[in-house]
Amino acid sequence: MAIPMILVAGIAEERLDELKKYCQVTVGPKHAGADWYQDHIQGYDGLLAANIKVDKALIDAGKQLKIITSCGVGFDHIDVDYAASQGIVVSNCPVSVMQPTAEMAFTMLLGLTRKIHIYDSAMRFGKFLDTSQVQNQGQSPMGKTLGIFGMGRIGQTLAGYARAFGMSVLYHNRHRLSVDKEREIGASYVSFEDLLRKSDYLSLNAPATPETYHVIDQAALALMQPTAFLINTARGSLVDEAALLAALKEGQIAGAGLDVFENEPHCNPEFRKLDNVILTPHAGSATKEARRNVLKEATNNLVSFLVEGVPVNRVN
């Protein structure tokens, strides 16, 4: 059996030793764009894509492609439907990023509710805030309600953290979980409108799809409580940033924790002017453990299919 040939985009070669045990691996230049991959993908069986857009043109150029694997849970940079039409498997790596992304979402929840970013900023400027004043006090998450939009692996992990802190959990999902699963994770299903109205904290954990594009828009924000916080560790496209900025500036909601943005790596500079926002650079899965594990998972996706003929983590 011929050794599978894999083209890799956006991952350092020294991190691919495990994949090299089973496949012939070529790593694209560090700053190469989709055009370079389009010119060089001919003859490769698999594509491991971390940071390039895999569109129709690139897929058509890969006439021997059998599988495309995203190096992470997100696959919105890949034209999944077109790949399927060409008989190409698309897979992702959902398990590796589950815990760290849920950790990031809950860290943002705690940071916002306990005003950690405000205290830290004041201290760095030599100001010791008087916490006897109500405006300088945070609040406890205990007894509050966490709403989760997108109750997949990450959402379910996040629900567990919330329950450990004495929070109630509501969720809305494209498909409702079984009653047994709801009981296991301690979450109650509600309509999207009720999720917006009843959540003290609203965490977005759904994938980027045409259905979720700008799901948080002006109308959605208008339904949220003025004391509520929005947390987005999913994809920037889920939020209409112009509408969110207006809501934050006008006090329509209390604050936001944003790890993802519409035009990454660019962040709208207006967010940086607000003291009711925590900003991080798409770091939800940025732990050493997760980055090691995601490559193991991606390697397993490729090897399982190309060597053993068994597709895993398939999304199309």
N, C-alpha and C positions, 0 to 999 in steps of 0.2 A: 504493500500500500504506500502510495506517495505521501511524503511528509507535507501536511497542510502549510500553506503560505499565508502569513498574517501581516497586514499593513497596520501600523499603529500611529494614531494621531494624538498628540498632546500628553504623552507620558514619557518620562525619562527612561532611557534604555536600561540603566542599571537596576530599575525596578521590575524588569520583565524576565528575570532569571527562570522563574517557574514556567512561564509560557514557552520559553526557549527549549525546555526539556522535551516538548512534544511537537513544536512547530518551528518552521523557519520564519524568523521575525525580522521585519524591516521597520525602522522607526523614521517617520518623516522629520524633516528639519524643524527646529524649535519654533520658528515663527512662520512656517509654511501655511498658506491659506488653502481653501478648497480647490483652487485651480491647480496647485501642485499635485494634490492627491488625485485629481481628475486625470492628470497627465501620467501618473505613475501607478494607478490601481489595476491596470490590465494584468491579468494572470494571477491575482491573489484570490484565495478562497474565503478569507475572512477579513473584516475591518473592525478594529477596536478604536472607537471614536470618542475621545474625551472632549475635544474643544473645536470641532469643525462642523459646519452645516452639511449634512448628508442629504442632498436634494436629488431630484430626478436626473440631472446631468451627471452627477457623480456616480449614481447607481447605474446608469446606462453605460458609463465608462468601465465599470467593473463587470465585464461580461462573464467572468468566472466566479463572481461572488456567490457565496452560499449563505453567509451569515454576517450580520452587522451587530456588534455588541456595544451598547452604551456603557461608559465607565461610571456608573452611578444609577440612581433610581429614575432620573428624568430621561425622557427620550424625545422631547419636543424638538430637538435639533435634527431629528431623523424623519424623513418622509416615510413613515411606517406603512401607510396604505399602498404607496407605489412599490415599496420593496416587496410587500406581500403579492402584489400583482405580477411581480417578476419571479415569484417563487423563492424569495430570499427571506430567511428567518431574521427577525429582529428581537434581541433580548436585552434585558437590563439587569441591574444589580441591586435589588430592593432590600436584601437582608442586611448587607454591610452598613448601610447608611441609616437603618431604622433607629437604632438607639441614639447615635450622636445627634441626629436631626431633632429627635424628640427632646433630647437634653437641651439643645440650643433653644427650642421653643419655650421650654419651661424655665430656662435661665432668663430669657427675656421677660417672661411673665413675672418672675420674682424681682428682677431688676427694676422693672417699671413700677410694680406695686409698692416696692420698698424704697423707691427713688434713689437707687444706688448711683445712677449716672449723674443725678443732680448733686448729691453729696460729694461724689468724687470730683466733679468739675469745680465746685465751690472750694473744696479743700486745696486743690491745685492752684487756685487763685488767692489762697491765703484767707479764705472766708470760712469761719467756723459757724455754721448755721445754728440758729436758736431753735432747737426741736421742740421747745415748749409751745411754739406757735403752730397753729393748726395747718397752715399752708406749707410747713416744712415737715409734716408728718406723712408717712406712708400708710398703708393699710395691710392687714393680714389677708392672705388668700383663703384662709379657713372660712368655710361657710359661704364662699362665693361660688359662682357658676362659670365653668369653662365650657364654651361652645367649640366644637371641633367640626370644621367643614372638610370632609374627606377622611373617613374612618377606615383607612387601610392599616398597614403594619405600623407606620409612624404614628398615626392618630391613636391607635390602640395602645401603643407604648406610652404616649403622652397622657392618655386617660388614666393609666396606672399611676403615673407620677402625681396627677391631680388628686386622685382618690387618697393617696398616701398623705396628702396635705389637707385632707378634710374638705375637699371641694366636691360639688355636684357636677356631673358631666352630661351635657346634651350633645347631640351630633346630628348632622345631616349628611347623607351620602347618596350617591346615584342609586345604589341598591341597599335596602335595609338589611342589617345583620339579622341572624336568627335570634329568637328570644333567648335561647341558651347562651349565645355569645354576648348578647347585651347584658345578661345577668352576670356573666363571668367578668366582664370588664367594668361593670357598674355604670353603664351609659344608657340614656334614654333617647329614642329617636323623636325628632320634631321636624316640622316643616322648615324650609329655609327662612321664611319670614319670622317664625317664632325663634329660630336660632339667633337671628339678629336682635330681636327685641329682648330676649331673656338672658343673653350672655353678658357677664361682667368682663370676660376676656374671650375674644374670638380668635381662634388659631386656624390658619389656612394650611391644610395638609393634603390638598388635592393636586392631581397632575395638571399640566397646562394642556388644554384641549379647546376646540372651538366653543364648547359648551361652558367652559370655565373662564373664558376670556372676559376680563373686566366684570367678573361676578360681583366684586365689591366696587360699585359705582356710586354716583350721587344718591340714587334712590335707596340703595342698600345702607349706606352710611346714615341716611336720614332716619332709618328704623332703629339704629343702635342707641343705647343709652348714653347720655352725656358723660357718664362716669366710666364708660367701657373703654377697653384697650383692644387694639387690633394687632395681631402678631402674624407675620408672613415669613415662613421658612420654606415655602413651596416654590413658586415661580412668580416673577414680577408681573407677568401678564395677567394674573388673577385680579390685580388691583388697578383701578383707574387712578393714577398718581395725582393728576390734577384735582380730581374730586377729593382725594384723601388730604392733600395739602390744604385745600379750602376748609375741610372739616376740622383739621387740626388747628388751623389758625383761628377759626371762629368758635372753638370750644364745643363743636358738635359731638366730638368724642374726646376722651381724656388723653389719649396718647397712642403711640404705635411702636412696635418693635419690628424692624425691617432687616432681613438678611438677604433679600433678593429684590431686584429692581427691573423696571421695564427695559432699560437700555444699558444693561451691564456691558463693560465694567463701569459705566458712567452712572453716577447717582445725582439726581436733581439737586443742585446746590441749595435750593430752598429748604430741603429737609435739614441741612446742617445748621440752619439758623434757629431751629425750634428746640426748646429744652424739654419737650414732652415726647421726644423720639429717641430711640436707641437704634444705631446703625451699625451693621456688621457686613463684611465683604463676601457674601455668599459662603459663609464658613460653617454651615450647618453640619457638614460631614467632615470638617477639617480637624480630625484627631489622628494621631499617628496610627492608632489601632485601626480606625476605619479605613484609612488610605491603604494600609497593608491588606486588610480583609477584602476591600473592593476589588483589588487586583486578583486576589485568589478567586473571587466570585466570577470575575470577567474571564479569567483563564478557564475556570470550570465550564462556563457557558460555551466557549469556543471548542475546548477539547471534547466535552461531552457530545457536542453535535458533530464535529468534523472527524473525530476519531471513533467515537462509539455510536454515532448515529442517533443520539437521543437529545432532543432540544429541551433546555431547561430555562426557566425565567422568560419564556417566550411572551411577547406582547402583541404579536400580530398573527 
